[in-house]
Amino acid sequence: MSLAVEPDFNVVICSSDARTLFTNAFLVELPNGVVAIDAMMTVSDARELRAKLDALRKPLLAVLITHGHPDHYNGVGELIQGLGDVPVITTRGVDEVIRRIDDAKEVQWKPVFGEDWPAQRTFPNRFVDDGAVLHFDGVPFEAKEFGPGESHWDLVWVVGARRRVAFVGDMVFNGVHSFMNDGHTAPWLESLAALEHLVADKNIEVFYTGHGQPGKPLDMISAQHAYIEHYRAAVAELADGEAALDDARKTKLEEAMKRFMPTCDLDVFIKAGANPVAKELAAEAADSKLA
C-alpha cells in the first residue's frame, strides 16, 4: 500500500514600495491552482499582483485575508476581476473589522491615492471558524485567530502538513517599524506568546509577514516582542501618565525608536501610534488603581 504524499507548493511574493507601506501579498502556487493571501491596497499594486497570478497560468482557487487593514484587503476586487465566483475567505471577526472601518479608511486615504484607491472594495464572502482547515489541491490551509493585537482582529493562516509555513499578516513585522495605531499592544504581546506555542506545536518553518522579508519564526517573534516592549516603555516615560503626547515628545519617541531599530522603513508609524498607545497605557494604569 502506498502512502499519499502531500503536493508541494511554492510561494510567490508581491511587494509594494514605500508609497504603499512596503506591503506584501502572496500567491501560494499549487499543482493545479493558486491561493492568494491578502491583496494589496491600491489599484496599481493589485494589478501587479494580478499580473503575477496570470503569469502562473493556473486558476485562482481562493483569496484568504489575514486582517482588516486596507493594505491587505483593498485590492481583492482588482485581483479577482473577470475570474468568476472566487471565494474570499476570512473569519467573521476579521470581516466585522473590515466592514466597520472601511468608510473611515477611504476618507483617510482616498485624498492621498486619488483614482488609485479602489472605488469599490470587495469584502469577504465566505467565513471560517478558528481552527478550520481548508484543503486546496490537497494542501491544508488552517485558520488560527488571535483577536486584537496589531490590528483589531488578527488571523494567521498555517499552510502545509509535510512542511508548514505561516502567513502571519502584521502580527510580526520584520526589519521595519511597526504599526501601533490600533492601540492593542498589551493583547498583542499575549498573542505573540500564543503564536510562539503555535510554532512549536505545528513545527512551522517560515513566517511570511505583511511587511518585511520572510524569516525564522522564533527570531521574528522575539524581535517583535522586544520592539513592542521598547515602544511601550518609551511612550510611558514620555507620556508620564497622560493619554497623549505633544509634537515635541512624539519627536523624542521617534528618535528613541530609530535608535532601537536604525531604519527609516515605515518610520511614519512611530509618531502615528504614539497617542493610541499612550491612551492604552493610561487606561491600564487607571484599571490597576481600581483593582
Secondary structure by P-SEA (a helix, b strand, c coil): cbbbbcbbbbbbbbbbcccccbbbbbbbccccbbbbccccccaaaaaaaaaaaaaacccccbbbbccccccccccccccccccccccccccaaaaaaaaacaaaaaaacccccccccccccccccccccccbbbbcccbbbbbbbbccccccbbbbbbbbccbbbbbccccccccccccccccaaaaaaaaaaaaaaaaaaaccccccccccccccaaaaaaaaaaaaaaaaaaaaaaacccccccaaaaaaaaaaaaaaccccccccccccaaaaaaaaaaaaaaaaaac
